[in-house]
Amino acid sequence: MNVISALLAICVGAAAGLGLLVLDDLRWEARNRVSKCTTCGEQHPRHTPHR
């Protein structure tokens, strides 16, 4: 029974690690995405000064 518990704990840890990697990747993509500006309607990087 101890072996099964250890394997289950390893599987849960691996699943949690993969979940964190996926969340980190999604946050990175959202942060670096070129979004549509609410002022001019163009697509440009965040915090770009308008001219």
Residue, then its C-alpha position, 0 to 999 in steps of 0.5 A: m500500500n505504501v508503494i501505491s501511495a508514493l506513486l499516487a503522490i508522484c503523479v499528483g505532483a507531476a500533474a501540478g507541475l504541468g499545470l503550473l507550466v501551462l498557466d505560466d505559458l498562458r500568462w506569458e502569451a497574454r502579456n506579450r500579445v499585441s492588443k488593439c488600442t482603445t484610443c486609436g483602434e490600431q494594433h501596437p504594443r502596450h504603453t506606446p505613446h501616441r503621436 
